[in-house]
């Protein structure tokens, strides 16, 4: 699938001053009775990619759930304004505003990578009684929630640097992206150059390379809000699945093991012989773990 094919599956919503790209498999909900019995799953994607990460699994996943996912501001097809805040706090604001606009009442929340930090901010607000939406299940997958254990790539460390970041962003190109993405896979034959080129074009789209260093500040926020976000997971009463790729070189298994100890009502599920982007590298196994 190409990025143009993917764009045809979604539409754009104004949230605040900007447009977010949204895929909603239940857009014509009133016309299709089968959606009435399906639960709704909202998906928060990772860094530095987009909802395109789910192109292999969406057809099968949408047989079981109404799927709603959006490109965070600054990612994929969504707007990439130079002057906006890309704080994870504000990304959570946008996600909740979108779900309210779609009149969602009860959801399963799945989050991967960067999306797990957006999710933990939402969970912290749920603990405070601030949500207008019910999260009936939380699914966390390969995110560096325990940032102190994360094995960050050199490029991530450079991009988040206060002074060097914008210059590194200017020098970042497809060969660098391709190398770093391939290195997150356990089986590098599972990713093609065509697939990686589509991902890179979505990063570059609408001047995205000029703001990638701003997006990378999420790493700093993971330290800044560690107590709030890890603490929120320790307090939540929401049933939680931790679905983790066992061979992730970034969000290492020790993070999943620690979350398993800390979250009150959870189940830890491993996916073997798989790296960081598990829905791309091992889509069949990922779908099995999500649905069971």
N, C-alpha and C positions, 0 to 999 in steps of 0.2 A: 504493500500500500504506500502511496505517496502522501506528502503533506497536503496536497490539493484535494485528494480523495477524502482525507481525514476532515478537512475544513468543511466539506459538503455535509458531513454528519451533524454539524453543530450550528449554533447561531450566536449572535452577540447580544449581550445585555449591558445596559448602562448601570453601573454600580458606583455611586458617587459621581465623580467627574470623568470617569474613564469607562472604557468598554472591556468586558471580560468575555472570552470565548468559552462557550458552554456546550457540552454534549448532554442531552437529556433523552434517554431512550423512551421516556413516557410523555413526550411533548404533546402527542395526540391522545392523551390518557382517556378522554371522554369517548373516543371512537373505538377503543379497544378494550373489551371487557376483561381480557386476560390479565391486564395490568391491575385490575381491582384487587386481586388476591396476592399480588407480588409485594414483597417488602421493598423499601427503597434503600439503596446503598449509595452513599456519597463518597467520593474518592478525592483525596488530597495527594497530588503527585509530588515527585521529588525534584532535586536540583542536579544539573542545570537544564533539565529537559522539560517535558510538558505532558499533557494528557496523551500524546502520541505513544507514550510508553505502554499504553493499554490496547494498542491496535490489534494485537494477536489474541487477546482474551475477551474483548468486548462482545463479539458475536455470541459466544457461548454464555458469558456472564449475564447478558441481557435476557437470556431465556429463563433465568432464575430470579432476577431482580430488576426493578426499575433503577437504572444506573444514571447518576448525575455526577458529572465531573467538570471542572473548569481549569483553564490555565490561570495560575496565579498572575497578578499584575507583574509585568516584567518578564513573563515567560511565554513561549509559544506564540499563539495568535493574539493574545491579549495585548493591550496597550503597554508601551514601554517608555513612559515619560521620564525625561531626565531629572526633573525637579521633585518627583514624588517620593514619599516615604515607602521604603520596602521592608519596613520593620515587620517581623513576624506577628506582632500585636495587631498591626493594621491589616495584614493578610488574613488574620482570623476575623477581624471586623468585616472584611469584604466577603469572606465565605458565608458568614452568618447572615449578612445582608442579602446575598444571593438566595440562600435557602428560604429566607423570609419572603422574598419576592416570588419564589416558586411555590409558596404556601405549603412548605413541608412541615409536618407535625411530628413525625417519628421516623428515625433513620438508623441504619447501621453505618458507622463511620469507619472507613478504611483509610489508613495513612501510611505512606512510604517515604523514607529519607527525609528531606526538607519538610514534607507534609506532616511528619510526626510532631514537629515542634508547633506547627499551626494547630494540630489536634490537641496537644497538651495544654495550650493556652485556652482552647475551648473547654477542655475538661476542667481546668482550674475555675473557669467561670461557672460551669455547671455545679461544682462544689459550693460556689458562692450563691447559688440560686438565681443566677442572672440570665439563664437561657430561656428562650421561648420555644425551643424545640427539644424533643425527647430523644436522647441517644440510647437506643435499646441494646446496642452491642458496639464495642470498640475493637478494632483490629489494627494492631501495630506491626509494621514490617520493616526491618533493616533501616533503622534510623539511628543517628548518633545522639540519642536522648541523653545518655551518659557521655557527654562530650569529652570528659577526662579520659575515657577509654578509647575514643575514636582514633583510628589510624589515618589521619588526613593526608590527602595527596599534596605533593609539593606545590602544585599549581593552585590549590585551594588556599594554602598558607600565604602564597604570594599575592593572590587576588584580594585577600581580606586585609592586607597590610595598609595601614592608614595613608601612607605616602606613595608607596610603590604600586598599589592596586590598580589605579587608573592607567598607569603606563603598561603594566602587565596585560591589562585588558586589551589595550591597543595592539599588542604584539601577539595575542592569542589568535590561533588560526585553526583550520581544519586538521592538519597533521597532528598538532598538539592535542586537540580534542579527541581525535581518533585513537591516539596512543593511550590517553588516559582512560577513555571509555573501555577499550579492549582489556586493559589491565584490571578492570573491575569484574570481568567475567571469569568463571572457573574454567569453562570450555570456550576458548576464543573462537572456535569454529562455528559457534552458535550465533555470531553476529556478523553481518555482511557489510561491505563498504557502502552499498546502496542504502541500507538502513541507517548507518551512521551519517551519511551525507544528508539524509532527510532531517535527522535530529539537529545537525549543525545548521542547516538552513533555517530551521525554526528558531534557533538561538540568535542567529544573525538578523532575522526578520525585524523590520521597523527599528533598526538601529540598536538591536539588542546587545551587540558586543560592547557598545559604549557604556552600558549600565551594569555589566555582569559583575564588576567589582563591588557595586552597591548591593547586589543580591547576595554576594558572598559574605556580607556582614552578618548574615544569620548565624554564622559560627560564633561570633562575638556575643550575640544575644543568647545563645545556648548557655554560655557561662553566666551572663548577666542575670538571666531568669531561671537559673538552675533550681533554686529552692522552690520557686513557684511551680515550675513544670514537673519536676521529679516529685515534689511534695504533693502536687495535684493527683498524680497517679497513685501515690501511696494512700490517698484518702478516698479515691473514687469507689463507688459501689456498682459501677457499670460492669457487667460481665465482659471480660476481655480475652481476646485471642492474641497470642504473640506468634506470628508466622515468620520464621526467620531462615534465611539462606545460610547454611552451615559454613560456606566457604567464602563469605564476604570479607574482602581484605580491608574494608573501611569500617563498617559497622560490625565489628567482630562478634563472635558468639558470646563472649563474656558480657556484652551489653544485654543480650537477650536473657542470659542466665540471671543477671542481677535484677532485671525487670520482673522476671518470674518470681524472685524472692520478695519483691517489694509490693507488687500490685495485689490487692486482697483477693479478688475473684478472677483468676486467670488460668489459661491453659497454654502451655508452650508447645509449639508444633515446629519441628525442623523440616527443612527441605535440603536434602543431601546433594553434594556435588553441584552446587549452584552458587553463583556470585551475587553481587549487589543488586543488579536489575533482574530479579527473579521472575517477574511476569514476562520478561522478554527472553531470558535464557531458558527457562523451564516452564512454559505457559501451561502445559497439561497438568503438571504436578501442582502448580500454583492454583489452578482452577479447582482441583480436587480438594485442596486444603481449605480454600475459601468456602466451598459449598458444604463441606462436612462439619 
